């Protein structure tokens, strides 16, 4: 992919690695593009009522660093200084995770929900899985995240946000907009058309330029997009389905192994065998929701049944009460 940057082949390699918005989860199922549109419709219904408002961003980077450091110390241990949170003026995103640290952009502003999402997404998942990989006695390579692990890792992070009640509509809107913008580019939209899409969504010119650049980074302005940002929604669906099936089959021991390092779903059966052979150890750091599988198991049991119900038919039955 690096060798193909700036050429039309870049987008093709990206699709091979991360997938395309036109990919379906299973033959006959909705595509990622369909998922993006469906979620956008639901979010529009929520936004149209005006019941949920984004909280003002009144926390400075210094405030966010202090809050995150305090919360993550409770998880990873304060005395060991296992994880560091600090300000940085060398990143474009609001925050970025490393092997044992989280960087916060110096001029970024946050609200409480933003900090909670960073705690879960960057701290509990991305840094947590890296540390769990480093703690492996033999398979320390699990601390390194190859591109092939991106879909699983980002999906796990989004799932963790949801089950920790750390996600919120405007954050989900960011993910659906990225999916829709990638689909537009795959359908032939150029940089300016994607830029205008973001303007129509209410973003400033500067924000729209940055978002459109994210779609075409590495590619050409009228070529196929960089599809890495599909990883969030695609990975969420894949990891959620994996956990559902693990619960259905009674294989609960498989689920926490998602955190033993930079795992991929395709390798989970092999990882289970390596654990049985003593070559891989269970993760040291686990989010509370995965340390005790009781609540998650109950949720997935209900979810497995709800999958068999037709919401369209239920909507008709509920028409007089909703």
BAVOKE-351507 format. One record per residue (C-alpha): x, y, z; residue in one letter. Coordinates in nm, 4 decimals. Layout:
REC        c1        c2        c3  residuo
REC         X         Y         Z        a
...
//
This chain:
REC        c1        c2        c3  residuo
REC    0.0000    0.0000    0.0000        x
REC    0.2848    0.2394    0.0810        x
REC    0.4456    0.1659   -0.2536        x
REC    0.1154    0.2433   -0.4299        x
REC    0.0429    0.5723   -0.2522        x
REC   -0.0535    0.8515   -0.4880        x
REC   -0.1598    0.6059   -0.7597        x
REC   -0.4981    0.4564   -0.8604        x
REC   -0.3844    0.1167   -0.7265        x
REC   -0.3799    0.2482   -0.3692        x
REC   -0.7572    0.2266   -0.3296        x
REC   -0.7706   -0.1281   -0.4658        x
REC   -0.5123   -0.2467   -0.2133        x
REC   -0.7009   -0.0654    0.0624        x
REC   -1.0215   -0.2491   -0.0301        x
REC   -0.8365   -0.5794   -0.0249        x
REC   -0.7103   -0.5091    0.3273        x
REC   -1.0002   -0.3243    0.4926        x
REC   -1.2916   -0.4052    0.2628        x
REC   -1.5286   -0.1833    0.0658        x
REC   -1.8499   -0.0049    0.1606        x
REC   -2.0333   -0.2286   -0.0860        x
REC   -1.9299   -0.5419    0.1067        x
REC   -2.2133   -0.7421    0.2654        x
REC   -2.1733   -0.9238    0.5955        x
REC   -2.3306   -1.2336    0.4419        x
REC   -2.4900   -1.3186    0.1075        x
REC   -2.8183   -1.1297    0.0874        x
REC   -2.7469   -0.9184    0.3957        x
REC   -2.7250   -0.5365    0.3985        x
REC   -2.3923   -0.3816    0.3010        x
REC   -2.1781   -0.1454    0.5045        x
REC   -2.3156    0.1374    0.2905        x
REC   -2.6694    0.0259    0.3805        x
REC   -2.5728    0.0222    0.7471        x
REC   -2.4404    0.3772    0.7204        x
REC   -2.7635    0.5013    0.5613        x
REC   -2.9857    0.3176    0.8102        x
REC   -2.7982    0.4550    1.1087        x
REC   -2.8066    0.8050    0.9569        x
REC   -3.1857    0.7827    0.9275        x
REC   -3.2183    0.6809    1.2922        x
REC   -2.9819    0.9580    1.4007        x
REC   -3.1794    1.2111    1.1958        x
REC   -3.4967    1.1059    1.3785        x
REC   -3.3217    1.1590    1.7118        x
REC   -3.1730    1.4934    1.6079        x
REC   -3.5047    1.6104    1.4618        x
REC   -3.6713    1.6005    1.8026        x
REC   -3.3942    1.8027    1.9624        x
REC   -3.4124    1.6012    2.2853        x
REC   -3.0412    1.5212    2.2951        x
REC   -2.7908    1.8040    2.2842        x
REC   -2.4129    1.7828    2.2784        x
REC   -2.2628    1.9085    2.6001        x
REC   -2.0380    2.2146    2.5633        x
REC   -1.6683    2.1381    2.5365        x
REC   -1.5328    2.3151    2.8426        x
REC   -1.2513    2.0772    2.9379        x
REC   -0.9038    2.1765    2.8208        x
REC   -0.6386    1.9261    2.7184        x
REC   -0.4843    1.9675    3.0640        x
REC   -0.8195    1.8845    3.2260        x
REC   -0.8636    1.5803    3.0012        x
REC   -0.5127    1.4549    3.0812        x
REC   -0.5785    1.4799    3.4550        x
REC   -0.9159    1.3033    3.4327        x
REC   -0.7905    1.0259    3.2062        x
REC   -0.4753    0.9632    3.4082        x
REC   -0.6754    0.9341    3.7287        x
REC   -0.9325    0.6958    3.5805        x
REC   -0.6830    0.4753    3.3998        x
REC   -0.4630    0.4509    3.7101        x
REC   -0.7544    0.2811    3.8827        x
REC   -0.7599    0.0190    3.6075        x
REC   -0.3915   -0.0309    3.5304        x
REC   -0.2388    0.0553    3.8676        x
REC   -0.1055    0.3887    3.9882        x
REC    0.2144    0.2690    4.1561        x
REC    0.3373    0.0849    3.8476        x
REC    0.2912    0.3892    3.6191        x
REC    0.1708    0.1405    3.3610        x
REC    0.0030    0.3979    3.1402        x
REC    0.0850    0.7636    3.0806        x
REC   -0.1434    1.0402    2.9561        x
REC    0.0148    1.3636    2.8357        x
REC   -0.0353    1.6618    2.6061        x
REC    0.1148    1.6789    2.2574        x
REC    0.1142    1.9415    1.9832        x
REC    0.2358    1.6933    1.7226        x
REC   -0.0888    1.5114    1.6405        x
REC   -0.3823    1.5991    1.4155        x
REC   -0.6497    1.3955    1.5955        x
REC   -0.7808    1.5005    1.9370        x
REC   -0.6105    1.1972    2.0908        x
REC   -0.3888    0.9058    1.9910        x
REC   -0.2867    0.5891    2.1732        x
REC    0.0605    0.4368    2.1806        x
REC    0.2025    0.1254    2.3424        x
REC    0.1678    0.2515    2.6998        x
REC    0.0448    0.6075    2.6613        x
REC   -0.2322    0.8307    2.5310        x
REC   -0.1473    1.1659    2.3747        x
REC   -0.3964    1.4531    2.3934        x
REC   -0.3683    1.7378    2.1424        x
REC   -0.2721    2.0538    2.3294        x
REC   -0.5305    2.2852    2.1712        x
REC   -0.8217    2.0365    2.1743        x
REC   -1.1320    2.0911    2.3869        x
REC   -1.3472    1.8170    2.5368        x
REC   -1.6632    1.7485    2.7304        x
REC   -1.7245    1.4746    2.9854        x
REC   -1.8605    1.2323    2.7222        x
REC   -1.5511    1.2790    2.5061        x
REC   -1.3236    1.1919    2.7976        x
REC   -1.5302    0.8868    2.8882        x
REC   -1.5149    0.7631    2.5277        x
REC   -1.1358    0.8116    2.5204        x
REC   -1.1018    0.6242    2.8485        x
REC   -1.2848    0.3245    2.7067        x
REC   -1.1747    0.3277    2.3418        x
REC   -0.8101    0.4311    2.3664        x
REC   -0.7342    0.3224    2.7223        x
REC   -0.9246    0.0062    2.8084        x
REC   -0.9063   -0.1410    2.4580        x
REC   -0.6154   -0.0094    2.2518        x
REC   -0.3596    0.0387    2.5291        x
REC   -0.5028   -0.2517    2.7278        x
REC   -0.4601   -0.5029    2.4465        x
REC   -0.1069   -0.3783    2.3803        x
REC   -0.0100   -0.4279    2.7459        x
REC   -0.1734   -0.7708    2.7512        x
REC    0.0340   -0.8640    2.4472        x
REC    0.3520   -0.7401    2.6159        x
REC    0.2684   -0.9522    2.9216        x
REC    0.2609   -1.2711    2.7162        x
REC    0.5473   -1.4978    2.8296        x
REC    0.6138   -1.6330    2.4800        x
REC    0.3885   -1.4786    2.2145        x
REC    0.4912   -1.1171    2.2764        x
REC    0.4216   -1.0429    1.9098        x
REC    0.0587   -1.0096    2.0200        x
REC    0.1500   -0.6597    2.1429        x
REC    0.2024   -0.5478    1.7827        x
REC   -0.1002   -0.4547    1.5757        x
REC   -0.0580   -0.5445    1.2077        x
REC   -0.3024   -0.3846    0.9615        x
REC   -0.4885   -0.7156    0.9437        x
REC   -0.5950   -0.6716    1.3088        x
REC   -0.7421   -0.3239    1.2602        x
REC   -1.1002   -0.4312    1.1867        x
REC   -1.1207   -0.6555    1.4938        x
REC   -0.9476   -0.4074    1.7248        x
REC   -1.1515   -0.1035    1.6197        x
REC   -1.4699   -0.3101    1.6288        x
REC   -1.3851   -0.4244    1.9806        x
REC   -1.3252   -0.0629    2.0846        x
REC   -1.6614    0.0534    1.9461        x
REC   -1.8405   -0.2423    2.1059        x
REC   -1.6746   -0.1571    2.4360        x
REC   -1.8010    0.2014    2.4072        x
REC   -2.1555    0.0711    2.3567        x
REC   -2.1672   -0.1817    2.6409        x
REC   -1.9970    0.0656    2.8768        x
REC   -2.2618    0.3262    2.7838        x
REC   -1.9822    0.5565    2.6703        x
REC   -2.1067    0.6149    2.3156        x
REC   -2.3480    0.8864    2.2037        x
REC   -2.5310    0.9935    1.8840        x
REC   -2.2863    1.2586    1.7626        x
REC   -1.9984    1.0115    1.7939        x
REC   -2.1955    0.7517    1.6005        x
REC   -2.2758    1.0180    1.3406        x
REC   -1.9025    1.0673    1.2847        x
REC   -1.8655    0.6969    1.2008        x
REC   -2.1693    0.6842    0.9712        x
REC   -2.0531    0.9955    0.7851        x
REC   -1.7143    0.8348    0.7232        x
REC   -1.8824    0.5225    0.5872        x
REC   -2.1119    0.7235    0.3601        x
REC   -1.8241    0.9392    0.2348        x
REC   -1.6175    0.6307    0.1494        x
REC   -1.9138    0.4826   -0.0368        x
REC   -1.9542    0.8066   -0.2333        x
REC   -1.5886    0.7937   -0.3373        x
REC   -1.6242    0.4286   -0.4384        x
REC   -1.9183    0.5312   -0.6553        x
REC   -1.7087    0.7928   -0.8352        x
REC   -1.7372    1.1056   -0.6198        x
REC   -1.4245    1.3216   -0.6209        x
REC   -1.2681    1.5242   -0.3408        x
REC   -1.4894    1.8295   -0.3946        x
REC   -1.8097    1.6245   -0.3927        x
REC   -1.7132    1.4567   -0.0655        x
REC   -1.6199    1.8002    0.0700        x
REC   -1.9686    1.9273   -0.0213        x
REC   -2.1269    1.6237    0.1461        x
REC   -1.9647    1.7218    0.4736        x
REC   -2.0687    2.0844    0.4264        x
REC   -2.4290    1.9637    0.3874        x
REC   -2.3918    1.7758    0.7160        x
REC   -2.3223    2.1062    0.8902        x
REC   -1.9437    2.0981    0.9122        x
REC   -1.7310    2.4099    0.8663        x
REC   -1.5126    2.4503    0.5585        x
REC   -1.2032    2.3585    0.7579        x
REC   -1.3678    2.0519    0.9126        x
REC   -1.5091    1.9436    0.5761        x
REC   -1.1680    1.9743    0.4139        x
REC   -1.0114    1.7638    0.6888        x
REC   -1.2832    1.4990    0.6669        x
REC   -1.2607    1.4800    0.2880        x
REC   -0.8818    1.4551    0.3115        x
REC   -0.9263    1.1600    0.5452        x
REC   -1.1242    0.9780    0.2752        x
REC   -0.8657    1.0310    0.0013        x
REC   -0.5420    1.0161    0.2019        x
REC   -0.2850    0.8090    0.0170        x
REC   -0.4991    0.7952   -0.2962        x
REC   -0.5693    1.0472   -0.5721        x
REC   -0.8438    1.3178   -0.5600        x
REC   -1.0649    1.1340   -0.8079        x
REC   -0.9643    0.7770   -0.7223        x
REC   -1.0805    0.5059   -0.4850        x
REC   -1.0761    0.5981   -0.1151        x
REC   -0.8655    0.4840    0.1769        x
REC   -1.1172    0.2476    0.3369        x
REC   -0.9603    0.2047    0.6815        x
REC   -1.2429    0.4044    0.8418        x
REC   -1.4850    0.1258    0.7537        x
REC   -1.3141   -0.0744    1.0283        x
REC   -1.5205    0.0824    1.3066        x
REC   -1.8706   -0.0206    1.1988        x
REC   -1.7579   -0.3338    1.0145        x
REC   -1.5563   -0.4494    1.3127        x
REC   -1.8366   -0.3726    1.5564        x
REC   -2.0813   -0.5958    1.3682        x
REC   -1.8268   -0.8772    1.3310        x
REC   -1.7165   -0.8749    1.6965        x
REC   -2.0754   -0.8451    1.8210        x
REC   -2.1767   -1.1441    1.6095        x
REC   -1.8775   -1.3411    1.7365        x
REC   -1.9743   -1.2817    2.0993        x
REC   -2.3381   -1.3660    2.0253        x
REC   -2.2386   -1.6993    1.8733        x
REC   -1.9934   -1.7745    2.1545        x
REC   -2.2752   -1.7276    2.4061        x
REC   -2.5182   -1.9331    2.1965        x
REC   -2.2682   -2.2218    2.1838        x
REC   -2.1720   -2.1880    2.5515        x
REC   -1.8094   -2.1037    2.4695        x
REC   -1.7788   -1.8113    2.7098        x
REC   -1.4078   -1.8762    2.7643        x
REC   -1.3449   -1.7585    2.4080        x
REC   -1.4727   -1.4045    2.4632        x
REC   -1.2103   -1.2569    2.7028        x
REC   -0.9358   -1.3843    2.4703        x
REC   -1.0244   -1.0965    2.2385        x
REC   -0.8198   -0.8841    2.4817        x
REC   -0.5067   -1.1023    2.5068        x
REC   -0.3305   -0.8852    2.2468        x
REC   -0.3822   -0.7430    1.8990        x
REC   -0.6094   -1.0268    1.7977        x
REC   -0.8079   -1.0961    1.4821        x
REC   -1.1304   -1.2947    1.4734        x
REC   -0.9814   -1.5324    1.2198        x
REC   -0.7173   -1.6380    1.4741        x
REC   -0.9436   -1.6914    1.7756        x
REC   -0.9637   -2.0705    1.7453        x
REC   -0.5853   -2.0902    1.7177        x
REC   -0.5470   -1.8618    2.0196        x
REC   -0.7755   -2.0895    2.2210        x
REC   -0.5511   -2.3838    2.1336        x
REC   -0.2398   -2.1857    2.2310        x
REC   -0.3984   -2.1052    2.5677        x
REC   -0.4718   -2.4742    2.6231        x
REC   -0.1075   -2.5524    2.5428        x
REC    0.0202   -2.2828    2.7797        x
REC    0.1788   -2.0750    2.5044        x
REC   -0.0656   -1.7849    2.5469        x
REC   -0.1959   -1.6623    2.8828        x
REC   -0.5298   -1.5006    2.9595        x
REC   -0.5332   -1.1195    2.9481        x
REC   -0.4110   -0.9426    3.2620        x
REC   -0.6136   -0.6280    3.1979        x
REC   -0.9822   -0.6754    3.1235        x
REC   -1.2655   -0.4201    3.1255        x
REC   -1.5170   -0.4835    3.4015        x
REC   -1.7818   -0.5917    3.1496        x
REC   -1.5575   -0.8787    3.0342        x
REC   -1.4141   -0.9802    3.3734        x
REC   -1.7584   -1.0964    3.4808        x
REC   -1.9461   -1.2447    3.1855        x
REC   -2.2802   -1.2758    3.3667        x
REC   -2.4391   -0.9517    3.2464        x
REC   -2.2978   -0.9750    2.8931        x
REC   -2.4141   -1.3356    2.8621        x
REC   -2.7673   -1.2420    2.9677        x
REC   -2.7697   -0.9545    2.7181        x
REC   -2.6548   -1.1784    2.4342        x
REC   -2.9141   -1.4449    2.5190        x
REC   -3.1905   -1.1879    2.4791        x
REC   -3.0196   -1.0451    2.1691        x
REC   -3.0110   -1.3887    2.0055        x
REC   -3.3885   -1.4144    2.0470        x
REC   -3.4601   -1.0557    1.9399        x
REC   -3.2800   -1.1242    1.6112        x
REC   -3.5715   -1.3506    1.5158        x
REC   -3.8362   -1.0797    1.5594        x
REC   -3.9520   -0.8504    1.2789        x
REC   -3.9277   -0.4913    1.3970        x
REC   -4.1441   -0.3786    1.1030        x
REC   -4.4288   -0.6007    1.2226        x
REC   -4.3766   -0.4918    1.5813        x
REC   -4.3912   -0.1290    1.4659        x
REC   -4.7351   -0.1952    1.3171        x
REC   -4.8521   -0.3571    1.6414        x
REC   -4.7222   -0.0636    1.8448        x
REC   -4.8637    0.2051    1.6142        x
REC   -5.1401    0.2971    1.8604        x
REC   -4.9130    0.3313    2.1621        x
REC   -4.5991    0.4954    2.0193        x
//
